[in-house]
Amino acid sequence: MNPVALIDAGGANLGSVRYALERLGVTPRIVRDADGLRDARRVILPGVGAAPPAMALLRERGLVDAVRTLEVPLLGICLGMQLLFEASDEGDVECLGLLPGRVQKMQASDGIRVPHMGWNALEPMRTSTLLDGIATGAQAYFVHGYAAPVTEDCIAACTHGQRFAAAVQRGRIYGAQFHPERSAAVGAHLLSNFMAVSAK
């Protein structure tokens, strides 16, 4: 039994997330259909790109209902985190609906470029196993033009012209808007924390 399932939702970061896990001594199973999730103890949904084609691919592969009914910890990364919400303004698409809220386009302004690309500070909002050992102000690497709102599920915020959710948790559902696989020690620490979450 492979404890970690890594969902292929067409994102370009699939390989880099896999390598980041392998550096932690974890060899994930790449999953492209619902059967691949059957005996997983943890599931990771990475993503880079746009919400509409990612959701279309998940539907095509029969993964939408499978992900919605998971009873094990789930971590969404970048676009994968955005897909956890109810909907996205990107293509006005319905998402997985595991977290309340709507992902919205970030607004450019003087000195604020969109997409948001580069290192930025994390502002912890409440305690979470996912952030254990990650200090206030720790730097993580972001690449995104849409962002999720700061709600009661937000465990860390970030500011780039506006405040947005950098990391979320609701029960067994976790998400990171930034790229752990590109965030050096901070990212490796977050992935290690997720691997330590109880799979029950």
C-alpha positions as CSV (number, residue, x, y, z in Angstrom):
1,M,0.0,0.0,0.0
2,N,1.4,3.4,-1.0
3,P,0.4,5.9,1.7
4,V,0.7,9.1,-0.5
5,A,-1.3,9.6,-3.7
6,L,-0.3,12.6,-5.9
7,I,-3.1,13.5,-8.2
8,D,-2.2,14.4,-11.8
9,A,-4.5,17.4,-12.6
10,G,-2.4,18.5,-15.5
11,G,-0.3,20.9,-13.5
12,A,3.3,21.5,-14.5
13,N,4.4,21.2,-10.9
14,L,3.6,17.5,-10.6
15,G,7.1,16.4,-11.1
16,S,8.7,19.0,-8.8
17,V,6.2,18.1,-6.0
18,R,7.1,14.4,-6.5
19,Y,10.8,15.2,-6.2
20,A,10.3,17.3,-3.1
21,L,8.5,14.4,-1.5
22,E,11.3,12.0,-2.5
23,R,13.8,14.3,-0.9
24,L,11.8,13.7,2.4
25,G,12.1,9.9,1.8
26,V,8.5,9.6,0.5
27,T,7.8,7.9,-2.9
28,P,4.2,9.0,-3.9
29,R,2.0,7.2,-6.3
30,I,0.9,9.3,-9.3
31,V,-2.9,9.0,-9.6
32,R,-4.9,9.6,-12.7
33,D,-8.3,8.0,-11.8
34,A,-10.5,7.4,-8.8
35,D,-9.2,3.8,-8.3
36,G,-5.8,5.2,-7.6
37,L,-7.1,6.9,-4.4
38,R,-8.6,3.7,-2.9
39,D,-5.9,2.8,-0.4
40,A,-4.2,6.2,0.0
41,R,-3.5,7.4,3.5
42,R,-2.8,11.0,2.3
43,V,-3.6,12.8,-0.9
44,I,-1.9,15.8,-2.5
45,L,-3.5,17.8,-5.3
46,P,-0.9,20.0,-7.0
47,G,-1.7,22.4,-9.8
48,V,-0.3,25.1,-12.0
49,G,-2.4,26.8,-14.7
50,A,-6.1,27.7,-15.0
51,A,-9.0,26.4,-13.0
52,P,-11.4,25.5,-15.8
53,P,-9.1,23.0,-17.6
54,A,-8.0,21.6,-14.3
55,M,-11.6,21.0,-13.1
56,A,-12.5,19.6,-16.6
57,L,-9.6,17.1,-16.3
58,L,-10.6,16.0,-12.8
59,R,-14.2,15.4,-14.1
60,E,-13.0,13.6,-17.1
61,R,-10.9,11.2,-14.9
62,G,-13.7,10.7,-12.5
63,L,-11.8,12.3,-9.7
64,V,-14.2,15.1,-8.6
65,D,-16.5,12.9,-6.5
66,A,-13.6,10.8,-5.3
67,V,-11.8,13.8,-3.9
68,R,-15.0,15.3,-2.5
69,T,-15.6,12.1,-0.5
70,L,-12.1,11.4,0.7
71,E,-11.8,10.5,4.4
72,V,-8.0,11.0,4.6
73,P,-5.9,14.2,4.8
74,L,-5.8,16.2,1.6
75,L,-3.3,18.9,0.7
76,G,-4.0,21.3,-2.2
77,I,-1.0,23.2,-3.6
78,C,-1.2,26.5,-5.6
79,L,-4.0,26.0,-8.1
80,G,-4.8,22.8,-6.2
81,M,-5.6,24.9,-3.1
82,Q,-7.8,27.2,-5.1
83,L,-9.8,24.2,-6.5
84,L,-10.7,23.3,-2.9
85,F,-13.0,26.3,-2.7
86,E,-16.6,26.6,-4.0
87,A,-15.8,28.5,-7.2
88,S,-13.3,30.6,-9.0
89,D,-13.7,33.8,-11.0
90,E,-11.2,32.3,-13.4
91,G,-13.6,31.1,-16.1
92,D,-16.5,31.4,-13.6
93,V,-16.0,27.7,-12.8
94,E,-17.5,25.5,-10.1
95,C,-14.7,24.0,-8.0
96,L,-14.6,21.1,-5.5
97,G,-16.6,22.9,-2.8
98,L,-14.6,21.5,0.1
99,L,-14.0,25.0,1.5
100,P,-16.5,27.9,1.5
101,G,-15.6,31.0,-0.5
102,R,-14.8,32.1,-4.0
103,V,-11.3,32.6,-5.6
104,Q,-10.9,36.0,-7.1
105,K,-8.6,37.7,-9.6
106,M,-5.8,39.7,-7.9
107,Q,-5.8,43.4,-8.7
108,A,-2.7,45.2,-10.0
109,S,-1.8,48.7,-8.9
110,D,1.1,51.0,-8.6
111,G,4.1,48.9,-7.7
112,I,2.0,45.7,-7.5
113,R,2.3,43.3,-10.4
114,V,-0.1,40.5,-11.2
115,P,0.6,37.7,-11.4
116,H,2.2,37.7,-8.0
117,M,5.6,36.0,-8.5
118,G,8.4,35.6,-6.0
119,W,9.1,35.3,-2.3
120,N,6.8,36.8,0.3
121,A,6.2,36.6,4.0
122,L,3.7,34.3,5.7
123,E,1.5,35.7,8.5
124,P,0.2,32.9,10.7
125,M,-3.5,33.4,11.6
126,R,-4.1,30.5,13.9
127,T,-2.3,27.3,15.0
128,S,-2.3,24.4,12.7
129,T,-0.2,21.2,12.4
130,L,0.7,22.2,8.9
131,L,2.5,25.3,10.1
132,D,4.3,23.7,13.2
133,G,7.8,25.1,13.3
134,I,7.3,27.7,10.6
135,A,8.0,31.2,12.0
136,T,6.0,34.4,11.5
137,G,7.5,36.2,8.5
138,A,8.9,33.0,7.0
139,Q,9.4,33.4,3.3
140,A,7.6,31.2,0.7
141,Y,7.6,31.3,-3.1
142,F,4.4,32.3,-4.9
143,V,3.3,32.3,-8.5
144,H,-0.4,33.1,-9.0
145,G,-2.8,35.7,-10.4
146,Y,-5.9,34.5,-8.5
147,A,-6.3,34.3,-4.7
148,A,-8.6,32.8,-2.1
149,P,-10.1,35.0,0.6
150,V,-9.0,35.3,4.2
151,T,-11.8,33.3,6.0
152,E,-12.0,31.4,9.3
153,D,-10.2,28.5,7.4
154,C,-7.2,30.7,6.7
155,I,-4.2,29.6,8.9
156,A,-1.7,31.9,7.2
157,A,-2.2,35.1,5.2
158,C,0.0,37.0,2.8
159,T,-0.1,40.5,1.4
160,H,0.6,41.5,-2.2
161,G,-1.5,44.6,-2.7
162,Q,-4.2,42.8,-0.9
163,R,-4.4,40.2,1.9
164,F,-5.2,36.7,0.7
165,A,-5.1,33.2,2.1
166,A,-1.6,31.7,1.9
167,A,-2.5,28.5,3.7
168,V,-5.8,27.0,4.8
169,Q,-7.1,24.2,6.9
170,R,-10.6,22.9,7.7
171,G,-10.4,19.5,9.5
172,R,-8.5,17.1,7.2
173,I,-8.5,19.6,4.3
174,Y,-5.3,21.6,3.9
175,G,-4.0,24.0,1.3
176,A,-0.9,26.1,0.4
177,Q,-1.2,28.9,-2.1
178,F,2.6,29.0,-2.3
179,H,4.8,26.3,-3.8
180,P,6.3,24.2,-1.0
181,E,8.4,22.4,-3.6
182,R,10.1,25.7,-4.5
183,S,10.1,27.3,-1.0
184,A,13.4,25.8,0.3
185,A,13.5,24.8,3.9
186,V,10.1,26.3,4.7
187,G,8.4,24.3,2.0
188,A,10.1,21.1,3.0
189,H,9.0,21.7,6.6
190,L,5.4,22.2,5.5
191,L,5.4,18.9,3.4
192,S,7.0,17.1,6.3
193,N,4.3,18.4,8.6
194,F,1.6,17.2,6.2
195,M,3.2,13.7,6.2
196,A,3.0,13.7,10.0
197,V,-0.7,14.5,10.1
198,S,-2.8,11.7,11.5
199,A,-4.3,9.7,8.6
200,K,-7.2,8.6,10.7
